[in-house]
Amino acid sequence: MARPLNMDTLQQNFWKEEYLKEVMLRFGWHRKYGALVKAKQESQRERHKRGVGATLQLPSVQAPPPVKPSSPPQAPAPGRLPREPEMRPAPREVRALLYQGISHENEGRSCYLKTRLLLPPEDKYTFPVTTNFNYGWQMGENQLGSCFLFCFILFFRKNGAFSLLNPRDVAL
């Protein structure tokens, strides 16, 4: 099946001119830089030919001088504190879950992650990592049955927002 050519004389002349410009540009570049490129390629070939017969010599490595034991570790500078890891390591019992079974059967990594999820953030992290942690940090266990009541009593009332209204204050 023949492909229809939707070209008139104007478009044909345009593409012909573009092609000739490209050819002239390549020819000009080759005339200007061709000798340099060819000389560089030849020198690389010569170096490669010379290097084939010779063995490769690596520089010798000197052993580092023995380190003398220094004085006991010094306290950090007053402006700097020693950096603690953000996340505490998992307990041995929880870490052992990683090596028992496979995730497809809800064991192994899957069981480890689910068990780790049940731990409160205070047990997993040494300090609040994000600002969202501040809201529930060290809030304790939910003694109430409802999550809504828990949030209402501990958050809204504590901060004074949406406190319980007096029935006399409600407009009818």
Stockholm file with secondary structure:
# STOCKHOLM 1.0

chainA/1-172         MARPLNMDTLQQNFWKEEYLKEVMLRFGWHRKYGALVKAKQESQRERHKRGVGATLQLPSVQAPPPVKPSSPPQAPAPGRLPREPEMRPAPREVRALLYQGISHENEGRSCYLKTRLLLPPEDKYTFPVTTNFNYGWQMGENQLGSCFLFCFILFFRKNGAFSLLNPRDVAL
#=GR chainA/1-172 SS CCCCCCCCHHHHHHHHHHHHHHHHHHHHHHHHHHHHHHHHHHHHHHHHHHHHHSCCCCCCCCCCCCCCCCSSCCCCCTTCCCCCCSBCCCCHHHHHGGGSSCGGGTCTHHHHHHHHHHSCHHHHBSSCCSTTHHHHTTCCCCCSSCHHHHHIIIIIHHHTTTCCCCGGGSCC
#=GC SS_cons         CCCCCCCCHHHHHHHHHHHHHHHHHHHHHHHHHHHHHHHHHHHHHHHHHHHHHSCCCCCCCCCCCCCCCCSSCCCCCTTCCCCCCSBCCCCHHHHHGGGSSCGGGTCTHHHHHHHHHHSCHHHHBSSCCSTTHHHHTTCCCCCSSCHHHHHIIIIIHHHTTTCCCCGGGSCC
//
